[in-house]
């Protein structure tokens, strides 16, 4: 029997997702609902095999290997595995610079 992981959304990731869906819903509520469902399904899929996400390339280049991501075009969902928990940390547009996003969050800009 394979190990099961608990999926936990950080407050920042929930806020990211809400902002994405609210923005899309302005012009197309049906698309917003589909996108929300897809992102939630992808997050839930980490329940059985969270290692399937790749290590975040921009962080890997800097020697940080414990953050992973799923790409759900055009979004990236960054998470970390700890024991039997998967912490979803952020969801953002893949056209944005991940280093800028993380720096802004770390220094509170």
LUMDO-821208 format. One line per field, with one value per residue (C-alpha): residue number from 1; x, y, z. Coordinates in steps of 0.5 Angstrom, whole numbers. Layout:
N
resi <- [NUM_...]
east <- [X_...]
north <- [Y_...]
up <- [Z_...]
//
This chain:
109
resi <- [1_2_3_4_5_6_7_8_9_10_11_12_13_14_15_16_17_18_19_20_21_22_23_24_25_26_27_28_29_30_31_32_33_34_35_36_37_38_39_40_41_42_43_44_45_46_47_48_49_50_51_52_53_54_55_56_57_58_59_60_61_62_63_64_65_66_67_68_69_70_71_72_73_74_75_76_77_78_79_80_81_82_83_84_85_86_87_88_89_90_91_92_93_94_95_96_97_98_99_100_101_102_103_104_105_106_107_108_109]
east <- [0_3_4_-2_0_-4_-5_-4_-5_-1_-5_-1_-3_-10_-10_-6_-11_-17_-14_-13_-20_-23_-19_-21_-28_-29_-29_-31_-34_-34_-27_-25_-29_-26_-19_-20_-23_-16_-11_-15_-15_-7_-6_-10_-6_0_-4_-1_6_8_15_13_13_20_25_24_29_31_32_36_41_42_43_36_33_27_22_18_13_7_6_-1_0_0_1_6_4_10_10_15_14_15_14_7_5_5_5_2_6_4_1_3_3_9_11_13_20_20_26_22_16_19_24_18_14_21_22_15_15]
north <- [0_7_12_18_25_31_37_43_50_56_62_66_60_60_68_67_62_67_73_69_66_73_76_71_71_78_77_69_66_59_59_61_55_50_53_53_46_44_47_44_37_38_40_34_29_30_26_19_22_29_27_27_35_38_41_49_50_57_55_49_53_56_50_50_43_42_46_43_45_43_47_48_52_58_57_54_51_51_46_43_36_35_27_26_33_37_44_48_55_59_59_64_66_62_68_72_71_66_70_76_73_70_76_80_75_74_81_83_88]
up <- [0_-2_3_3_4_7_3_7_3_6_7_2_-3_-2_-3_-9_-12_-10_-14_-20_-20_-18_-24_-29_-27_-29_-36_-36_-30_-33_-35_-28_-25_-30_-28_-20_-21_-25_-20_-14_-18_-19_-12_-9_-14_-9_-4_-7_-10_-9_-11_-18_-18_-21_-16_-18_-23_-21_-13_-15_-19_-12_-8_-6_-7_-2_-6_-12_-17_-21_-28_-29_-35_-35_-27_-23_-16_-11_-5_0_3_10_13_11_9_3_4_-2_-1_-7_-14_-19_-27_-30_-34_-27_-24_-19_-15_-15_-12_-7_-5_-5_0_4_5_6_0]
//
